[in-house]
Amino acid sequence: MKLIKYSTIVAGAALFLFTSCNELDLTPTNKFTEENYWTSPEKANMVLNMAYSQLTNSGYFFSNEALSDNIYEGRG
């Protein structure tokens, strides 16, 4: 009886130790991630140019201020 119990434990331990696991940290192949996008200076330059193009200029800011009461001067 002890031999069957011992061999079952050894077989279970061997099965547990010698099985392989799949890698869980797989990167997706259908979209960009941090690991696969920043691979060249051209891509970094493209992102930087896009960020600069989305910034507002001073004319846009002050023309919107004319619509508010921040520019109103209440003196004479």
Secondary structure by P-SEA (a helix, b strand, c coil): caaaaaaaaaaaaaaaaaccccccccccccccccccccccaaaaaaaaaaaaaacccaaaaaaaaaaccccccccc
